[in-house]
Protein backbone atom coordinates (compact mmCIF):
# COMPACT_ATOMS: atom_id res chain seq x y z
CA UNK A 1 0.00 0.00 0.00
CA UNK A 2 1.41 3.39 -0.89
CA UNK A 3 2.02 6.04 1.75
CA UNK A 4 -0.68 8.37 0.41
CA UNK A 5 -3.29 5.59 0.31
CA UNK A 6 -2.39 4.55 3.86
CA UNK A 7 -2.57 8.18 5.06
CA UNK A 8 -5.96 8.66 3.34
CA UNK A 9 -7.31 5.42 4.84
CA UNK A 10 -6.27 6.50 8.35
CA UNK A 11 -7.85 9.93 7.90
CA UNK A 12 -11.12 8.39 6.63
CA UNK A 13 -11.18 5.92 9.54
CA UNK A 14 -10.61 8.72 12.05
CA UNK A 15 -13.33 10.85 10.43
CA UNK A 16 -15.80 7.95 10.48
CA UNK A 17 -15.07 7.25 14.16
CA UNK A 18 -15.52 10.92 15.06
CA UNK A 19 -18.78 11.13 13.13
CA UNK A 20 -20.07 7.98 14.85
CA UNK A 21 -19.26 9.40 18.28
CA UNK A 22 -20.93 12.70 17.41
CA UNK A 23 -24.09 10.98 16.14
CA UNK A 24 -24.18 8.75 19.24
CA UNK A 25 -23.94 11.75 21.54
CA UNK A 26 -26.53 13.76 19.61
CA UNK A 27 -28.96 10.81 19.72
CA UNK A 28 -29.30 10.98 23.52
CA UNK A 29 -32.53 12.60 24.64
CA UNK A 30 -32.07 15.68 26.78
CA UNK A 31 -33.24 13.93 29.95
CA UNK A 32 -30.79 11.03 29.41
CA UNK A 33 -27.93 13.41 28.70
CA UNK A 34 -28.60 15.22 31.99
CA UNK A 35 -28.21 11.98 33.96
CA UNK A 36 -25.59 10.19 31.87
CA UNK A 37 -22.40 9.27 33.74
CA UNK A 38 -20.27 10.33 30.76
CA UNK A 39 -19.39 13.93 30.06
CA UNK A 40 -18.24 14.49 26.50
CA UNK A 41 -16.82 17.99 26.33
CA UNK A 42 -17.66 20.00 23.25
CA UNK A 43 -14.50 21.03 21.50
CA UNK A 44 -13.79 22.98 18.45
CA UNK A 45 -10.84 21.51 16.58
CA UNK A 46 -7.92 22.29 18.87
CA UNK A 47 -4.27 21.39 18.69
CA UNK A 48 -2.40 20.26 21.76
CA UNK A 49 -3.35 18.55 24.98
CA UNK A 50 -6.96 18.72 26.20
CA UNK A 51 -9.52 17.00 28.41
CA UNK A 52 -11.48 14.84 25.99
CA UNK A 53 -13.88 12.91 28.23
CA UNK A 54 -15.10 12.23 31.75
CA UNK A 55 -16.83 9.20 33.23
CA UNK A 56 -18.37 9.47 36.70
CA UNK A 57 -18.97 6.58 39.07
CA UNK A 58 -22.07 6.03 41.15
CA UNK A 59 -21.07 7.75 44.43
CA UNK A 60 -22.77 5.16 46.71
CA UNK A 61 -21.16 2.20 44.98
CA UNK A 62 -17.76 3.89 44.68
CA UNK A 63 -17.54 4.40 48.44
CA UNK A 64 -18.12 0.69 49.05
CA UNK A 65 -16.14 -0.96 46.27
CA UNK A 66 -12.56 0.00 45.48
CA UNK A 67 -12.79 -1.58 42.01
CA UNK A 68 -15.69 0.74 41.14
CA UNK A 69 -13.31 3.71 41.47
CA UNK A 70 -11.48 2.57 38.36
CA UNK A 71 -14.62 3.17 36.30
CA UNK A 72 -14.37 6.85 37.28
CA UNK A 73 -11.90 8.60 34.99
CA UNK A 74 -10.91 11.72 33.10
CA UNK A 75 -9.55 11.30 29.59
CA UNK A 76 -6.65 13.44 28.32
CA UNK A 77 -5.92 13.61 24.57
CA UNK A 78 -2.92 14.97 22.68
CA UNK A 79 -4.28 16.27 19.36
CA UNK A 80 -0.87 17.32 18.11
CA UNK A 81 1.58 15.17 16.16
CA UNK A 82 4.35 15.65 18.72
CA UNK A 83 4.76 13.79 22.00
CA UNK A 84 4.18 15.84 25.15
CA UNK A 85 5.98 15.18 28.42
CA UNK A 86 3.28 15.45 31.13
CA UNK A 87 5.70 15.08 34.06
CA UNK A 88 4.70 17.70 36.64
CA UNK A 89 1.33 18.46 35.00
CA UNK A 90 -1.72 18.40 37.30
CA UNK A 91 -5.37 17.39 37.02
CA UNK A 92 -7.59 18.84 39.77
CA UNK A 93 -11.24 19.09 40.77
CA UNK A 94 -13.08 22.10 42.26
CA UNK A 95 -12.23 21.00 45.81
CA UNK A 96 -8.48 20.88 45.28
CA UNK A 97 -8.06 17.10 44.92
CA UNK A 98 -5.01 17.05 42.64
CA UNK A 99 -3.30 14.32 40.65
CA UNK A 100 0.26 15.08 39.53
CA UNK A 101 1.55 13.25 36.48
CA UNK A 102 4.85 11.50 37.12
CA UNK A 103 7.22 10.42 34.37
CA UNK A 104 4.62 10.12 31.59
CA UNK A 105 4.93 11.00 27.91
CA UNK A 106 1.66 11.29 25.93
CA UNK A 107 2.31 10.37 22.33
CA UNK A 108 1.02 12.55 19.50
CA UNK A 109 -2.57 11.59 18.66
CA UNK A 110 -2.86 9.45 21.81
CA UNK A 111 -5.31 9.42 24.72
CA UNK A 112 -4.82 8.39 28.35
CA UNK A 113 -7.44 7.77 31.04
CA UNK A 114 -6.67 8.94 34.57
CA UNK A 115 -8.63 6.59 36.87
CA UNK A 116 -9.47 7.49 40.47
CA UNK A 117 -8.73 4.07 42.04
CA UNK A 118 -5.75 1.77 42.33
CA UNK A 119 -4.03 0.02 39.45
CA UNK A 120 -0.85 -0.51 37.47
CA UNK A 121 -0.05 2.45 35.20
CA UNK A 122 0.14 1.67 31.47
CA UNK A 123 0.45 3.76 28.28
CA UNK A 124 -3.35 4.12 28.12
CA UNK A 125 -4.35 4.09 31.79
CA UNK A 126 -2.98 5.95 34.82
CA UNK A 127 -4.23 5.57 38.40
CA UNK A 128 -4.53 8.16 41.19
CA UNK A 129 -4.47 5.40 43.86
CA UNK A 130 -7.33 6.93 45.84
CA UNK A 131 -9.76 5.10 48.12
CA UNK A 132 -12.75 7.42 47.59
CA UNK A 133 -14.41 9.10 44.64
CA UNK A 134 -13.00 12.46 43.53
CA UNK A 135 -15.36 13.78 40.87
CA UNK A 136 -18.78 15.06 41.94
CA UNK A 137 -21.97 15.15 39.84
CA UNK A 138 -21.37 18.93 39.57
CA UNK A 139 -17.65 19.49 39.17
CA UNK A 140 -14.86 20.90 37.05
CA UNK A 141 -11.70 19.11 35.91
CA UNK A 142 -8.78 21.47 35.34
CA UNK A 143 -5.54 20.54 33.60
CA UNK A 144 -2.39 22.61 34.20
CA UNK A 145 1.11 22.20 32.80
CA UNK A 146 4.33 21.81 34.79
CA UNK A 147 4.59 25.63 35.07
CA UNK A 148 1.08 25.71 36.66
CA UNK A 149 -0.32 27.41 33.55
CA UNK A 150 -3.91 26.67 32.57
CA UNK A 151 -4.19 24.14 29.71
CA UNK A 152 -7.84 23.04 29.68
CA UNK A 153 -10.91 22.74 31.89
CA UNK A 154 -14.28 21.03 31.61
CA UNK A 155 -17.36 21.51 33.83
CA UNK A 156 -20.36 19.17 33.98
CA UNK A 157 -23.56 18.53 35.88
CA UNK A 158 -25.26 21.86 35.35
CA UNK A 159 -24.44 25.30 36.56
CA UNK A 160 -25.00 26.20 40.17
CA UNK A 161 -23.63 29.77 40.10
CA UNK A 162 -24.51 31.36 36.77
CA UNK A 163 -23.34 30.79 33.22
CA UNK A 164 -20.09 28.87 32.93
CA UNK A 165 -17.66 28.72 30.07
CA UNK A 166 -16.00 25.56 28.81
CA UNK A 167 -12.88 26.42 30.79
CA UNK A 168 -14.91 26.64 34.01
CA UNK A 169 -14.76 30.45 34.34
CA UNK A 170 -17.94 32.27 35.22
CA UNK A 171 -19.20 35.12 33.09
CA UNK A 172 -17.22 38.21 33.99
CA UNK A 173 -14.37 36.18 35.52
CA UNK A 174 -11.34 36.45 33.24
CA UNK A 175 -8.80 34.86 35.56
CA UNK A 176 -7.04 31.66 34.55
C-alpha positions in Angstrom: 0.0 0.0 0.0 1.4 3.4 -0.9 2.0 6.0 1.8 -0.7 8.4 0.4 -3.3 5.6 0.3 -2.4 4.6 3.9 -2.6 8.2 5.1 -6.0 8.7 3.3 -7.3 5.4 4.8 -6.3 6.5 8.3 -7.9 9.9 7.9 -11.1 8.4 6.6 -11.2 5.9 9.5 -10.6 8.7 12.1 -13.3 10.9 10.4 -15.8 8.0 10.5 -15.1 7.3 14.2 -15.5 10.9 15.1 -18.8 11.1 13.1 -20.1 8.0 14.8 -19.3 9.4 18.3 -20.9 12.7 17.4 -24.1 11.0 16.1 -24.2 8.7 19.2 -23.9 11.7 21.5 -26.5 13.8 19.6 -29.0 10.8 19.7 -29.3 11.0 23.5 -32.5 12.6 24.6 -32.1 15.7 26.8 -33.2 13.9 29.9 -30.8 11.0 29.4 -27.9 13.4 28.7 -28.6 15.2 32.0 -28.2 12.0 34.0 -25.6 10.2 31.9 -22.4 9.3 33.7 -20.3 10.3 30.8 -19.4 13.9 30.1 -18.2 14.5 26.5 -16.8 18.0 26.3 -17.7 20.0 23.3 -14.5 21.0 21.5 -13.8 23.0 18.5 -10.8 21.5 16.6 -7.9 22.3 18.9 -4.3 21.4 18.7 -2.4 20.3 21.8 -3.4 18.5 25.0 -7.0 18.7 26.2 -9.5 17.0 28.4 -11.5 14.8 26.0 -13.9 12.9 28.2 -15.1 12.2 31.7 -16.8 9.2 33.2 -18.4 9.5 36.7 -19.0 6.6 39.1 -22.1 6.0 41.2 -21.1 7.7 44.4 -22.8 5.2 46.7 -21.2 2.2 45.0 -17.8 3.9 44.7 -17.5 4.4 48.4 -18.1 0.7 49.1 -16.1 -1.0 46.3 -12.6 0.0 45.5 -12.8 -1.6 42.0 -15.7 0.7 41.1 -13.3 3.7 41.5 -11.5 2.6 38.4 -14.6 3.2 36.3 -14.4 6.8 37.3 -11.9 8.6 35.0 -10.9 11.7 33.1 -9.5 11.3 29.6 -6.7 13.4 28.3 -5.9 13.6 24.6 -2.9 15.0 22.7 -4.3 16.3 19.4 -0.9 17.3 18.1 1.6 15.2 16.2 4.4 15.7 18.7 4.8 13.8 22.0 4.2 15.8 25.1 6.0 15.2 28.4 3.3 15.4 31.1 5.7 15.1 34.1 4.7 17.7 36.6 1.3 18.5 35.0 -1.7 18.4 37.3 -5.4 17.4 37.0 -7.6 18.8 39.8 -11.2 19.1 40.8 -13.1 22.1 42.3 -12.2 21.0 45.8 -8.5 20.9 45.3 -8.1 17.1 44.9 -5.0 17.0 42.6 -3.3 14.3 40.7 0.3 15.1 39.5 1.5 13.3 36.5 4.8 11.5 37.1 7.2 10.4 34.4 4.6 10.1 31.6 4.9 11.0 27.9 1.7 11.3 25.9 2.3 10.4 22.3 1.0 12.6 19.5 -2.6 11.6 18.7 -2.9 9.4 21.8 -5.3 9.4 24.7 -4.8 8.4 28.4 -7.4 7.8 31.0 -6.7 8.9 34.6 -8.6 6.6 36.9 -9.5 7.5 40.5 -8.7 4.1 42.0 -5.8 1.8 42.3 -4.0 0.0 39.4 -0.9 -0.5 37.5 0.0 2.5 35.2 0.1 1.7 31.5 0.5 3.8 28.3 -3.4 4.1 28.1 -4.4 4.1 31.8 -3.0 6.0 34.8 -4.2 5.6 38.4 -4.5 8.2 41.2 -4.5 5.4 43.9 -7.3 6.9 45.8 -9.8 5.1 48.1 -12.7 7.4 47.6 -14.4 9.1 44.6 -13.0 12.5 43.5 -15.4 13.8 40.9 -18.8 15.1 41.9 -22.0 15.1 39.8 -21.4 18.9 39.6 -17.7 19.5 39.2 -14.9 20.9 37.0 -11.7 19.1 35.9 -8.8 21.5 35.3 -5.5 20.5 33.6 -2.4 22.6 34.2 1.1 22.2 32.8 4.3 21.8 34.8 4.6 25.6 35.1 1.1 25.7 36.7 -0.3 27.4 33.6 -3.9 26.7 32.6 -4.2 24.1 29.7 -7.8 23.0 29.7 -10.9 22.7 31.9 -14.3 21.0 31.6 -17.4 21.5 33.8 -20.4 19.2 34.0 -23.6 18.5 35.9 -25.3 21.9 35.4 -24.4 25.3 36.6 -25.0 26.2 40.2 -23.6 29.8 40.1 -24.5 31.4 36.8 -23.3 30.8 33.2 -20.1 28.9 32.9 -17.7 28.7 30.1 -16.0 25.6 28.8 -12.9 26.4 30.8 -14.9 26.6 34.0 -14.8 30.4 34.3 -17.9 32.3 35.2 -19.2 35.1 33.1 -17.2 38.2 34.0 -14.4 36.2 35.5 -11.3 36.5 33.2 -8.8 34.9 35.6 -7.0 31.7 34.6 
